[in-house]
């Protein structure tokens, strides 16, 4: 599963949670929108950091292999 498929699923889940919290009176609409935006942005940042570390690790291994030759 790629991030492109996971973001809409996460947004839907957060909208459901936000709707439940609005219905119970804990949040208003603005707070729910902020929660959804924060959740999606945190996911994207975490995914980017994870992907970046994989790329850096792969580049380090490739450099080590190239230096040995």
ABEGO torsion letter per residue (X at the ends): XBAAAAAAAAAAAAAAAAAAAAAAGABBAAAAAAAAAAAAAAAAAAAAAAAAAAAAAAAAAAAAAAAAX
